[in-house]
Amino acid sequence: MNKFLNDIRGTENPISVKNKIINTTIILFLGIALGAFSKYLDLHQADLPGMLMAIDGALDIHNFLGRFAIWGLIALGISIYSNSAIRASVNVFVFFVGMVTSYYLYSNYNADFFPRRYAMIWVGFTIISPVLAFVCWYAKGKSKTAFVLSILILAVLFNMTFVYGWAYLEARSVLELIVYIIGIIVLKRDTVRCSVLMGTISIPFAFILDMVIPFHFG
């Protein structure tokens, strides 16, 4: 099993215990800060200074943060750039624990509102996030298996970014489109040809995935 995993991604990059603790702590506080900021923006949009309100009005930032694409991209980045698959699992789990906890604590104690059903969806995703992060870490390898993983991840990101049907295709917002482009950059292969192939193949995979799991956290 270890040989198979090493063939996908290669050897892990060891770091000291001190650096592991520092990195994970930073990621935890990043999650806490972003979760609280997201809920603050949701509750206090009208109280923002003029320029920030104008930016939010043009880009719909508070609704964007309430959807899943940006959080999926952050989790992907944490996974890919962790030094091992296990570290990816730990870091992504810690990030979502911090983000989800601060978001709903802020909602409960500052808005007297706790959407239990929606919160349970995020709690469920947080629980399975270590497994998803473990898999995502291998997507930047050089093997065919890693290439397929990158296609599947990009297909999921495509469905988080676009709404489509038989006669239309539209991005949910400019910000989601930017997220999708950054996702392609994060997952890019060694050559432009392979990167284009990855992006092209991911689209029909996204359509198939949409028929199987038509839930995008949008």
C-alpha positions, 0 to 999 in steps of 0.5 A: 500500500505504501509503495502504491501511494509513493508511486502516486505522489512520491516521498513525503517532505519531513518537517520538525515537530515544532514547525508542524505545531506552528503550521497547524496553529496558524491554520486553526486561527486562519479558520477561526478568523475567516469563519467569524469574518464571514458571519460578521459580513453576513450580519453587518453588511449594511454597516460597512464603510462606503468603499467596502459596501460598494465592493461587496455590492459589486461582488456579492462577497457575503453571499460568496462566503456563504457558498462552498467554492472558496472554502473548497479552494482553501481546503484544496490549497492546504491539502496540496501544500501540506508536507504529507498526506497525514499532515493534509488531513490534520491541517484541513480538519483543524481549519474546518473545525476553527471555521465552522465553530467560530461561524456558528458561535458568532451566529448563536451569540451575536445574532441569536440564530442557529440554523441547526440543519445547515450547521449539521451539513457543515459538521458532517463535511468537517468530519469527512474532510480529513479523508478528502484532504488525504486523497487531495494531497496525492493529486499533485503527483506525476502518475496517471492516478494523480492525474485522474484525481486532479480531474475529479477534484476540478470536476467538483470545483466546476460544479461549485462554480457553474450552474448549467443545463441543456442550453445554458452555462453560467458562473455563479459569480465573478468571484467563483469564476476566479476561484475556479481559475485558481483551482486550475492553477493549483492543480496544473500539470507539468506541461500546458498540454497536460493542464489543458487536457485535465481541464477539458476532461474534467468538464464531462466528468462534472456533468456526470457527477452532477447527475450522481450527486446534484448537491454543490453547497451553492 
